[in-house]
Amino acid sequence: MTLFRIIAVLAGALVLLLFVVILRAETTRLHYAIAQCERRADEVRQELLEAELELARLRNPTRIRQQMEQAVGQAAAEEPAAAQAVAKPKPAEKAKPAERPKPPERPRRRERG
């Protein structure tokens, strides 16, 4: 083998090895990105599950009734104090019914002669 052939074979091997290293680095980077995406997807799934459970709890009729009773009880407790502090408002005038807006006029067609 001549010196030129040896150098050409070594240069080819070097290029091949550099290509392999670059591919492995890119593969590692992509695996890391995929792992991050999967981790975020798991977090979102967990948040969705928690939100669905909260929705199911809020849809429960007994819970809604309890919350309503608590709100009414709080409003009833606050109402006597508010009624003493605020004078009764004057009766308002009757509101006039709202007029319907007129539709926009359509352009008239030109008559051909």
Secondary structure, DSSP 8 states (H G I E B T S, - for coil): --HHHHHHHHHHHHHHHHHHHHHHHHHHHHHHHHHHHHHHHHHHHHHHHHHHHHHHHHH-HHHHHHHHHHHHHHHHHHHHHHHHHS---------------------------
